[in-house]
Amino acid sequence: MKAGANITIVSQQKNILLVFMNFNYLILSYFDKNKRDLPWRHTKDPFRIWLSEIILQQTRVDQGMKFYNNFTQEFETIFDLANADEQKVLKLWQGLGYYSRARNLHFTAKMIAQKLNGEFPSNFQDLKKLKGVGDYTAAAIASIVYDEAVPAVDGNMFRVFARYFNIDDDISSPKTKKIFWDLGLEVIDKNRPGDFNQAVMDLGATICTPKQPKCDHCPLNESCEALRLNNVNELPVKLKKTKVSNRFLHFIIIENDTKIALSKRTGNDVWKNLYTFPKIETETDLLDKGWVLENGLLNRLSFLDEEKHILSHQNLFIKYWKLNVSLKEITILRTENDFEMISLHDFEHYPFPKPIEKFITKHYLD
């Protein structure tokens, strides 16, 4: 290799280093002046940092704040959470959605309390072994609590990096995720890795937003490549579309005095271990099969309400029906359909998915 080529490579490396230093300086300066005052930013307690990160998966900060405060008031330590009944944990989680997060949270709390004597793993690789903790969450905890220089690559970092460095690779591709991970390892501030990751989170959540980004107020706007090229709204690129299925659910309301039939959902499906009314699922929105028809009770049904509930991978078309049956018939149906008659006064102890909670509030608590 000629000497001139060596000089060129060294020059390019210096330019890249200057870009990284500029990025770090600007984003950390902005963070120091404008960081959001969040309760988990006043502690280095790994339990509270972990709890906040699990709550904030798929959840906005303004929504998650209430749940974080409720959990920390109810469970001061990981031992308190580990010793709690799962139904209580799910009830506190009610309204956040993605309930597997709550089940994983409880499982991991019990594991850390029982097998690790309440001590969290202290590095990225070991944190990743915890149930419900992926690369992003492990990196966030490792950098914030233990000052390990690992990038917390999530949607915010994808967006900020893609725009600032003008990266137009498809972020749904595993190869591209590796590109961002490697870039993150290079650009992260080694002296303040936790602050760096949180600065990127804040910028992506408040300034470099998916739609209508506030580029005029961005601390990076003078050196952002996407802004210079006028393609901010085209980045990041995500080509893979999530396949969405339609499901048709019919919930059957069975009442006797002040008691209403509830069924605990089991199996590996949405709302696992939460409570709903007894359910019939059909291929269309018509109630054309199920135990109501099999028992000749179709003429005892009266339509109550309907709604569409959208999940990340499913559209749920829900109808609510009231079934008029005698106490003797309820006893027979219970043995065939695995439900319990629960007093309305006890509903506050049962965790419900959002549409069921909404229905109960509308028809029984108004």
Summary of the structure (lengths in Angstrom):
residues: 366
radius of gyration: 25.6
end to end distance: 79.9
largest distance: 94.6
contacts: 1063
relative contact order: 0.10
helix: 52%
strand: 14%
